[in-house]
Amino acid sequence: MTLVEALPWLERFHGKTVVIKFGGNAMVDDSLKAAFAQDVVFLRYAGLRPVVVHGGGPQISAQLAKLGLESTFTAGLRVTTPETMDVVRMVLAGQVQRELVGLLNAHGPFAVGMTGEDAHTMTAVKRFADVDGEQVDIGLVGDIAHVEVGAVRALLDDGRIPVISSVARGADGHVYNVNADTAASAMAVALKAEMLVVLTDVEGLYVDWPASDDVISLLTVSELEKLLPTLASGMLPKMEGCMRAVREGVGTARVLDGRVQHSLLLEIFTDEGIGTMVVPDAAETDETVMNGGLA
């Protein structure tokens, strides 16, 4: 990657908001965590407005195991009892978020940690799992009902990097565990972000997994919608979030391999790009997207 190559993308994205969902191996590997923090601070110095939304599935499972509590999943969602929810809040806001804020702030006074509970940033409604067409109660698991971006915007306007844990309070007073892909997508829409970036543990969306490891570099929301029923449970919320974000006004959504150091910068600031990019249907004939090297 050369600085000259990055120039058109620096011009294009200067002053624009980018919401990044942090997850997968990038969250548990020390060198990848450090590289991610460098990338996000680079975006900030390059004139972009990054917002980080994170979950912490592996860390939550590890802490539950330490406490002798079982991790149970239904239809890919963590069954969240009140006791489990206490652990979710503790791990996300007290462990994962604190570490990420520390890594970012090693480069300057940038990161401010918050959860969806703070300033009513994210309001949730109870979510049920769908099992063979039946609605199954899985406890304190929520979907985002509303995003109030005032506090996040104030931080961005002050030059800060918001780091948001994916828990949210409901109008019923309960605190809910929210899928971080879903939360990041909702945040990107509410902020009218230029871009949603989802870091995961695969190279992108595969053409025909497991028969082929070819990655789809670009597809429209309509093309993605047709593929959704064929996707594995782990990729489904990520691609649903990408589809929803772009359909509701976010410029593009990208799924990147978080196992690749500096994947964030390679995707945004180089001609090749390395993941899967989702674009609006109207962008099919937009040469600046199709031929501009964004993916």
LOPAGU-671154 format. One line per field, with one value per residue (C-alpha): y, x, z; residue in three letters; residue number from 1. Coordinates in Angstrom, 2 decimals. Layout:
Y <- [Y, ...]
X <- [X, ...]
Z <- [Z, ...]
resn <- [ALA, ...]
resi <- [NUM, ...]
//
This chain:
Y <- [0.00, 3.39, 6.77, 7.99, 5.07, 6.07, 9.69, 9.31, 7.36, 9.91, 12.60, 10.56, 9.58, 12.67, 13.77, 10.69, 8.40, 4.75, 2.22, -0.82, -4.02, -5.54, -9.29, -12.70, -13.65, -9.98, -9.73, -12.52, -12.33, -9.70, -8.72, -8.41, -6.32, -3.96, -3.70, -3.01, -0.18, 1.30, 1.12, 2.88, 5.66, 5.98, 6.53, 9.24, 10.99, 10.63, 12.72, 9.98, 9.60, 5.98, 4.40, 0.93, -1.45, -4.71, -7.91, -10.54, -14.04, -15.97, -13.89, -14.26, -18.03, -18.21, -16.21, -18.27, -21.44, -20.00, -19.41, -22.90, -21.61, -23.33, -21.51, -22.52, -21.45, -21.70, -20.87, -19.32, -16.98, -17.17, -18.12, -15.27, -15.76, -12.85, -14.48, -14.79, -11.17, -10.00, -11.76, -10.33, -6.77, -7.35, -8.87, -6.46, -3.19, -4.15, -6.30, -6.25, -2.56, -1.50, -3.35, -1.89, 1.64, 1.18, 0.01, 2.96, 5.45, 4.26, 6.50, 9.56, 10.73, 9.37, 6.44, 6.79, 3.63, 3.42, 0.84, 1.03, 1.79, 5.12, 8.21, 5.85, 5.32, 1.99, 0.85, -2.84, -5.01, -8.65, -11.08, -14.65, -17.42, -19.02, -22.82, -24.64, -21.79, -21.70, -18.66, -19.79, -17.65, -17.33, -14.88, -11.42, -11.30, -8.17, -6.51, -2.81, -0.81, 2.69, 4.42, 7.85, 9.18, 12.46, 11.27, 9.48, 12.52, 14.76, 12.50, 12.44, 16.22, 16.41, 14.27, 11.16, 7.52, 6.01, 2.35, 0.89, -2.41, -4.18, -4.22, -2.11, -1.33, -1.95, 0.23, -2.54, -1.78, -4.98, -4.89, -7.03, -8.85, -7.66, -9.25, -6.93, -7.25, -6.08, -3.25, -2.04, -2.03, -0.04, 2.43, 2.92, 3.68, 6.09, 7.97, 8.08, 6.53, 6.33, 2.80, -0.20, -2.58, -6.01, -7.86, -11.63, -14.86, -15.60, -13.90, -12.63, -14.11, -17.25, -18.02, -21.65, -22.72, -25.35, -26.46, -23.31, -20.76, -18.04, -14.82, -12.59, -9.20, -7.13, -7.64, -5.53, -5.68, -7.54, -10.11, -10.55, -10.95, -13.93, -15.54, -15.11, -18.41, -20.32, -18.75, -20.44, -19.28, -17.44, -15.40, -14.73, -11.88, -10.22, -10.21, -9.32, -6.35, -5.31, -5.62, -3.63, -0.88, -0.31, -0.56, 2.13, 4.64, 3.60, 4.04, 0.60, -2.32, -4.55, -7.89, -8.29, -10.98, -9.76, -12.36, -10.25, -7.53, -4.04, -5.44, -2.28, -0.01, -2.38, -2.38, 1.35, 2.86, 0.52, -0.22, -3.97, -4.29, -7.65, -8.53, -8.55, -5.22, -4.72, -1.76, -0.29, -1.70, 1.63, 1.20, -1.66, 0.86, 3.29, 3.15, 4.92, 1.94, -0.89, 0.31, 2.43, -0.38, -0.29, -4.05]
X <- [0.00, 1.41, 0.30, -0.33, -2.67, -4.61, -5.12, -8.42, -9.92, -8.67, -10.40, -13.59, -13.99, -12.64, -15.16, -17.34, -18.55, -17.48, -19.08, -16.89, -18.13, -15.20, -15.35, -13.93, -10.26, -9.31, -10.72, -8.65, -5.28, -3.01, -1.21, -4.49, -6.01, -3.04, -3.21, -6.95, -6.38, -3.71, -6.08, -8.91, -6.61, -5.23, -8.79, -9.24, -5.99, -6.93, -10.04, -12.67, -15.05, -14.79, -17.29, -16.59, -19.39, -18.34, -19.66, -17.58, -18.97, -15.74, -14.98, -18.55, -18.43, -15.06, -16.31, -19.50, -17.39, -15.22, -18.38, -19.66, -22.49, -23.38, -23.40, -26.56, -27.55, -30.87, -31.07, -27.60, -28.59, -27.25, -29.94, -29.61, -30.93, -30.75, -27.63, -26.08, -27.00, -25.02, -21.98, -22.62, -22.68, -19.61, -17.56, -18.57, -18.42, -15.83, -13.39, -13.62, -14.48, -11.88, -9.11, -10.06, -10.31, -6.84, -5.34, -6.83, -5.79, -2.19, -2.11, -3.80, -6.84, -9.39, -11.52, -14.52, -16.32, -20.08, -22.85, -26.17, -27.66, -25.83, -27.88, -30.57, -28.20, -29.82, -33.28, -34.14, -37.21, -37.32, -36.38, -37.61, -35.76, -37.40, -37.20, -39.05, -41.53, -42.12, -41.31, -39.01, -38.29, -34.51, -34.51, -32.94, -32.04, -33.06, -33.36, -32.67, -35.90, -34.41, -31.02, -30.50, -27.24, -26.90, -24.16, -22.27, -22.40, -21.19, -18.17, -17.43, -17.71, -15.20, -12.73, -13.29, -13.75, -16.89, -16.50, -19.97, -20.85, -23.87, -26.22, -29.38, -32.20, -35.81, -38.81, -39.81, -36.79, -34.90, -31.37, -30.94, -28.08, -28.05, -26.22, -23.28, -23.74, -27.33, -26.30, -23.56, -25.95, -28.56, -25.91, -24.62, -28.14, -28.89, -25.61, -26.15, -22.70, -20.81, -19.73, -20.39, -17.45, -17.93, -14.78, -15.17, -13.15, -13.56, -12.29, -15.72, -18.88, -18.00, -19.47, -20.26, -18.99, -17.68, -17.34, -15.35, -13.34, -13.81, -15.01, -17.73, -16.03, -19.16, -22.91, -26.05, -28.61, -31.06, -28.43, -27.59, -31.24, -31.54, -28.47, -29.59, -31.52, -28.37, -26.05, -24.64, -26.00, -22.78, -22.71, -26.45, -26.69, -23.61, -25.01, -28.53, -26.99, -25.09, -28.22, -30.35, -27.74, -27.30, -31.02, -31.61, -29.08, -25.55, -23.22, -21.62, -21.21, -18.12, -17.34, -13.61, -11.28, -10.23, -7.44, -5.51, -3.44, -4.56, -7.44, -9.39, -6.84, -6.30, -10.03, -10.64, -7.47, -6.23, -7.47, -7.75, -9.81, -9.90, -13.44, -17.04, -18.75, -22.52, -23.78, -27.21, -29.05, -28.64, -24.87, -24.93, -24.42, -22.34, -18.88, -17.30, -18.27, -17.86, -14.56, -13.27, -11.45, -13.51, -13.64]
Z <- [0.00, -1.00, 0.27, -3.27, -3.88, -0.78, -1.91, -3.82, -0.92, 1.61, -0.46, -0.81, 2.84, 4.64, 7.26, 6.73, 9.52, 9.47, 11.84, 12.52, 14.12, 16.02, 16.53, 15.78, 16.14, 15.98, 19.51, 21.07, 19.29, 20.86, 17.65, 15.75, 18.55, 18.45, 14.64, 14.79, 17.27, 15.00, 12.02, 13.84, 15.07, 11.52, 10.28, 12.90, 11.91, 8.22, 8.85, 9.09, 12.03, 13.25, 15.65, 17.06, 18.09, 19.72, 21.21, 22.98, 22.52, 23.25, 26.33, 27.64, 27.18, 28.94, 31.93, 32.19, 32.21, 35.01, 37.03, 36.32, 34.12, 30.85, 27.50, 25.69, 22.18, 20.36, 16.63, 16.92, 19.78, 23.31, 25.82, 28.29, 31.82, 34.31, 35.77, 32.31, 31.54, 34.57, 33.12, 29.63, 30.97, 33.14, 30.32, 27.56, 29.48, 32.09, 30.16, 26.34, 26.09, 28.67, 26.85, 23.47, 24.89, 26.40, 23.10, 21.22, 23.88, 23.70, 20.60, 22.10, 24.09, 21.64, 22.77, 25.07, 26.14, 26.48, 26.20, 24.44, 27.86, 28.15, 27.22, 25.81, 22.89, 21.97, 23.04, 22.67, 22.42, 23.47, 20.70, 20.34, 18.53, 15.51, 15.74, 12.96, 12.74, 16.48, 18.64, 21.48, 24.55, 24.99, 27.87, 27.85, 24.16, 22.30, 18.92, 18.43, 18.44, 18.40, 18.29, 19.83, 18.39, 20.32, 22.68, 19.90, 17.64, 20.47, 20.96, 17.23, 17.01, 19.85, 17.91, 20.02, 19.01, 20.60, 21.60, 22.18, 23.87, 22.39, 25.35, 25.46, 27.86, 26.89, 27.60, 30.01, 32.20, 31.35, 29.93, 26.83, 25.16, 21.53, 18.61, 17.85, 14.06, 14.44, 16.78, 14.42, 11.47, 13.40, 14.56, 11.01, 9.76, 12.60, 12.08, 8.29, 8.01, 4.76, 5.52, 7.75, 8.19, 9.80, 10.89, 10.98, 10.81, 7.09, 3.96, 3.00, 1.54, -0.40, -3.83, -3.00, 0.42, 1.13, -2.50, -3.34, -1.39, -4.03, -2.40, -3.82, -4.00, -4.73, -4.77, -4.57, -1.78, -4.05, -4.98, -1.31, -0.34, -2.70, -1.07, 2.56, 2.85, 1.85, 4.43, 7.53, 10.89, 11.78, 8.57, 8.42, 11.00, 9.48, 5.95, 7.15, 8.95, 5.82, 3.67, 6.11, 6.48, 2.75, 2.08, 4.72, 3.41, 4.41, 1.41, 1.42, 3.81, 3.83, 5.45, 6.09, 7.36, 10.80, 10.83, 8.32, 9.97, 8.90, 6.83, 7.63, 5.95, 3.03, 2.31, 2.62, 1.22, -1.52, -5.03, -4.49, -1.33, 0.38, 1.45, 0.25, -0.41, -0.49, -2.54, -3.30, -6.32, -8.11, -7.86, -10.39, -13.15, -11.12, -12.64, -9.68, -7.53, -10.02, -11.46, -8.62, -6.90, -3.73, -3.49]
resn <- [MET, THR, LEU, VAL, GLU, ALA, LEU, PRO, TRP, LEU, GLU, ARG, PHE, HIS, GLY, LYS, THR, VAL, VAL, ILE, LYS, PHE, GLY, GLY, ASN, ALA, MET, VAL, ASP, ASP, SER, LEU, LYS, ALA, ALA, PHE, ALA, GLN, ASP, VAL, VAL, PHE, LEU, ARG, TYR, ALA, GLY, LEU, ARG, PRO, VAL, VAL, VAL, HIS, GLY, GLY, GLY, PRO, GLN, ILE, SER, ALA, GLN, LEU, ALA, LYS, LEU, GLY, LEU, GLU, SER, THR, PHE, THR, ALA, GLY, LEU, ARG, VAL, THR, THR, PRO, GLU, THR, MET, ASP, VAL, VAL, ARG, MET, VAL, LEU, ALA, GLY, GLN, VAL, GLN, ARG, GLU, LEU, VAL, GLY, LEU, LEU, ASN, ALA, HIS, GLY, PRO, PHE, ALA, VAL, GLY, MET, THR, GLY, GLU, ASP, ALA, HIS, THR, MET, THR, ALA, VAL, LYS, ARG, PHE, ALA, ASP, VAL, ASP, GLY, GLU, GLN, VAL, ASP, ILE, GLY, LEU, VAL, GLY, ASP, ILE, ALA, HIS, VAL, GLU, VAL, GLY, ALA, VAL, ARG, ALA, LEU, LEU, ASP, ASP, GLY, ARG, ILE, PRO, VAL, ILE, SER, SER, VAL, ALA, ARG, GLY, ALA, ASP, GLY, HIS, VAL, TYR, ASN, VAL, ASN, ALA, ASP, THR, ALA, ALA, SER, ALA, MET, ALA, VAL, ALA, LEU, LYS, ALA, GLU, MET, LEU, VAL, VAL, LEU, THR, ASP, VAL, GLU, GLY, LEU, TYR, VAL, ASP, TRP, PRO, ALA, SER, ASP, ASP, VAL, ILE, SER, LEU, LEU, THR, VAL, SER, GLU, LEU, GLU, LYS, LEU, LEU, PRO, THR, LEU, ALA, SER, GLY, MET, LEU, PRO, LYS, MET, GLU, GLY, CYS, MET, ARG, ALA, VAL, ARG, GLU, GLY, VAL, GLY, THR, ALA, ARG, VAL, LEU, ASP, GLY, ARG, VAL, GLN, HIS, SER, LEU, LEU, LEU, GLU, ILE, PHE, THR, ASP, GLU, GLY, ILE, GLY, THR, MET, VAL, VAL, PRO, ASP, ALA, ALA, GLU, THR, ASP, GLU, THR, VAL, MET, ASN, GLY, GLY, LEU, ALA]
resi <- [1, 2, 3, 4, 5, 6, 7, 8, 9, 10, 11, 12, 13, 14, 15, 16, 17, 18, 19, 20, 21, 22, 23, 24, 25, 26, 27, 28, 29, 30, 31, 32, 33, 34, 35, 36, 37, 38, 39, 40, 41, 42, 43, 44, 45, 46, 47, 48, 49, 50, 51, 52, 53, 54, 55, 56, 57, 58, 59, 60, 61, 62, 63, 64, 65, 66, 67, 68, 69, 70, 71, 72, 73, 74, 75, 76, 77, 78, 79, 80, 81, 82, 83, 84, 85, 86, 87, 88, 89, 90, 91, 92, 93, 94, 95, 96, 97, 98, 99, 100, 101, 102, 103, 104, 105, 106, 107, 108, 109, 110, 111, 112, 113, 114, 115, 116, 117, 118, 119, 120, 121, 122, 123, 124, 125, 126, 127, 128, 129, 130, 131, 132, 133, 134, 135, 136, 137, 138, 139, 140, 141, 142, 143, 144, 145, 146, 147, 148, 149, 150, 151, 152, 153, 154, 155, 156, 157, 158, 159, 160, 161, 162, 163, 164, 165, 166, 167, 168, 169, 170, 171, 172, 173, 174, 175, 176, 177, 178, 179, 180, 181, 182, 183, 184, 185, 186, 187, 188, 189, 190, 191, 192, 193, 194, 195, 196, 197, 198, 199, 200, 201, 202, 203, 204, 205, 206, 207, 208, 209, 210, 211, 212, 213, 214, 215, 216, 217, 218, 219, 220, 221, 222, 223, 224, 225, 226, 227, 228, 229, 230, 231, 232, 233, 234, 235, 236, 237, 238, 239, 240, 241, 242, 243, 244, 245, 246, 247, 248, 249, 250, 251, 252, 253, 254, 255, 256, 257, 258, 259, 260, 261, 262, 263, 264, 265, 266, 267, 268, 269, 270, 271, 272, 273, 274, 275, 276, 277, 278, 279, 280, 281, 282, 283, 284, 285, 286, 287, 288, 289, 290, 291, 292, 293, 294, 295]
//
